[in-house]
Amino acid sequence: MSDPTPETVARLATQAADLPRRGLALLGTFGTEAAPRALVRLGRRDRVTVSPGDPLDGGRVEAIGIGELVLVRGGVAEVLRLPETG
């Protein structure tokens, strides 16, 4: 049997966030500086993990940084950021 999750870890891991109800939403960024990845919600249910250069929602992932993803569609850059928690 595993040890119970410390209270502070459980509280931080389960914070409510204000996600948009439609469209793309950045859920998290992870990986290394040399190989960053991001978890993105597509619509209401689908989720996908992406890396720089991957296609995403009619565009291409240009870059992934701590808490943000740059998506280029039709030559226009859009920055997706992690939602505010509260």
Helices and strands as residue ranges (DSSP letters): H 7-13, E 24-31, E 36-42, E 46-50, E 55-56, E 59-65, E 68-73, E 76-81
